[in-house]
Amino acid sequence: MSVQWAKAADRIVGGALLRALAAAPRRRAAAHGPLRELVAVKFWGIGNAALLLPVLMSLKRVHRGARLTVVTLRGNEPVYRGVADRVLSVRMRPLPAAVVDLLRAGALLRGTRPDLAVDFEQYVRSSQLLLALAGARRVCAFDTAGLRRAGLADVLVPCSDAVHAGDSFAALGRAAGAPADAYAPGGLRPTHAAAGW
């Protein structure tokens, strides 16, 4: 499935499902005590994955003892391995594999009922559908102008293309309770395997 087809499916099918879910009454049980399960979702952009690392590290510092799960596209998985306790990856193609992976990730997350989910996607809707399936108790997400993509979120942070992605990720992290600075160059090191290329 091409990127264009994936984005079109997300816009049309994901948008319709999201509107239907947002219209239904919701009841979320608040988490009590220290958080046990954190989820961060960021599918697209390996560059964005690198910008997101300081925010994820801050979330882990603030919520010591909680397990951090990151849901991402398969190609981004290695970037998160050193920070996340668990990475759930989604194949982009073929389409049936992508749907199966999203459903599998949602079922795995639902088994642990995340206390806090942070949706770092700026544009797509499938991340919100995944977190609804997961039954996350509290969801923080970007409210990107004109997209109506975060109808299921509890905490919304405005997202604009005029703001650097690293600053946007830091703002969403702060809204989720993790004071993080934006990404600073120099924080990434090649793995042993990559250094041998």
C-alpha positions in Angstrom: 0.0 0.0 0.0 1.4 3.4 -1.0 1.7 6.3 1.4 -1.0 8.1 -0.5 -3.4 5.2 -0.2 -2.7 4.8 3.5 -3.3 8.4 4.1 -6.5 8.4 2.0 -7.8 5.3 3.9 -7.0 6.9 7.2 -8.8 10.1 6.2 -11.9 8.5 4.8 -12.4 5.3 6.8 -10.6 6.5 9.9 -12.4 9.8 9.9 -15.9 8.1 9.7 -15.1 5.7 12.5 -13.7 8.4 14.7 -16.8 10.6 14.2 -19.0 7.7 15.1 -17.0 6.8 18.3 -16.8 10.5 19.3 -20.6 10.8 19.1 -21.1 7.8 21.4 -21.2 8.3 25.2 -17.9 7.4 26.9 -17.1 6.5 30.4 -13.5 6.2 31.5 -12.4 5.1 34.9 -9.7 7.4 36.3 -6.5 5.7 37.3 -5.7 5.8 41.0 -2.2 5.9 42.5 1.0 5.7 40.5 0.6 4.9 36.7 1.5 1.4 35.7 1.0 1.5 31.9 2.0 4.3 29.5 1.5 4.3 25.8 3.0 6.6 23.2 1.9 6.4 19.5 3.9 7.8 16.6 3.6 6.0 13.3 5.0 8.3 10.7 8.5 9.8 10.3 11.8 8.4 11.4 13.0 12.0 11.9 10.0 12.6 14.2 10.9 9.5 16.1 14.3 11.0 16.9 12.7 14.3 18.0 10.4 12.4 20.3 13.0 10.6 22.3 13.6 13.3 25.0 9.9 13.5 25.6 9.6 9.7 26.1 12.6 9.7 28.4 10.9 12.5 30.4 7.7 10.5 30.6 9.7 7.5 32.0 11.4 9.7 34.6 8.2 11.2 35.8 6.4 7.9 36.0 9.1 5.7 37.4 8.1 2.1 37.5 5.5 2.4 34.8 5.9 0.3 31.6 6.3 2.4 28.4 4.9 0.9 25.2 5.5 2.7 21.9 3.4 1.8 18.9 5.0 2.8 15.6 5.6 1.7 12.0 7.9 -1.3 11.6 10.7 0.8 10.1 10.9 3.1 13.1 11.1 0.3 15.7 14.9 0.4 16.2 14.8 4.1 17.2 12.6 3.4 20.2 14.2 0.1 21.4 16.6 1.8 23.8 13.9 3.9 25.5 10.6 1.9 25.4 10.0 -1.2 27.5 8.0 -2.6 24.7 7.6 -1.6 21.0 4.6 -2.8 19.0 5.1 -2.3 15.3 2.7 -2.0 12.4 3.4 -2.9 8.9 2.3 -0.4 6.3 1.8 -2.9 3.5 -0.1 -4.9 2.5 -3.3 -3.3 3.8 -4.6 -6.5 5.5 -1.3 -6.8 7.4 -1.6 -3.2 8.6 -5.2 -3.8 9.8 -4.2 -7.0 11.5 -1.2 -5.3 13.2 -3.4 -2.4 14.5 -6.0 -4.8 15.9 -3.3 -6.9 17.5 -1.7 -3.9 19.1 -5.1 -2.7 20.3 -5.8 -6.1 21.9 -2.4 -6.3 23.6 -2.8 -2.8 25.0 -6.4 -3.5 26.1 -5.1 -6.4 28.1 -3.1 -4.0 30.3 -5.6 -1.1 30.1 -3.1 1.9 29.7 -3.4 4.5 32.4 -2.1 7.2 30.1 -1.8 7.3 26.3 -0.1 10.1 24.4 -0.9 10.3 20.8 2.0 12.1 19.0 0.5 11.8 15.6 -0.2 15.2 14.1 -2.4 14.2 11.1 -3.7 10.7 11.0 -6.8 9.3 12.8 -5.9 5.7 13.1 -3.8 6.4 16.3 -7.0 7.7 18.0 -8.9 4.6 16.9 -6.1 2.4 18.3 -6.2 4.1 21.7 -10.0 3.8 21.8 -9.7 0.0 21.1 -7.0 -0.1 23.8 -9.4 1.4 26.4 -6.8 4.0 27.5 -8.0 5.7 30.7 -6.6 9.2 29.7 -5.6 10.3 26.3 -3.5 13.4 25.4 -3.3 14.3 21.7 -2.7 17.0 19.2 -5.6 19.1 17.9 -4.5 19.9 14.4 -6.5 22.7 12.8 -9.1 21.5 10.3 -8.5 17.7 10.7 -11.0 16.8 13.5 -8.6 13.9 14.4 -8.7 14.0 18.2 -12.4 13.7 19.1 -11.6 10.9 21.7 -8.9 12.7 23.6 -9.2 14.1 27.1 -6.4 16.6 26.8 -5.8 18.5 23.6 -2.7 20.5 22.5 -2.9 22.8 19.4 -0.6 21.6 16.6 0.6 23.9 13.9 3.0 23.5 11.0 4.5 26.9 12.0 5.9 25.3 15.2 8.9 23.0 15.0 7.9 19.3 15.6 10.4 19.0 18.5 8.7 21.9 20.3 5.2 20.5 19.6 6.2 17.1 21.0 7.6 18.8 24.1 4.4 20.8 24.6 2.3 17.6 24.3 4.7 15.9 26.8 4.2 18.8 29.3 0.4 18.4 28.9 0.8 14.7 29.8 2.8 15.7 32.9 6.3 15.3 31.7 8.4 18.5 31.6 10.6 17.9 28.5 12.8 20.1 26.4 12.7 19.9 22.7 15.2 17.6 20.9 18.8 18.9 20.8 21.2 17.6 18.1 23.8 15.1 19.2 21.6 12.8 21.3 21.7 9.9 18.8 24.5 7.4 18.4 24.8 4.7 15.7 24.3 1.2 16.8 27.2 -1.3 16.6 25.6 -2.9 13.5 25.1 0.5 11.8 28.7 1.6 12.5 29.9 -1.4 10.6 28.3 -0.4 7.3 
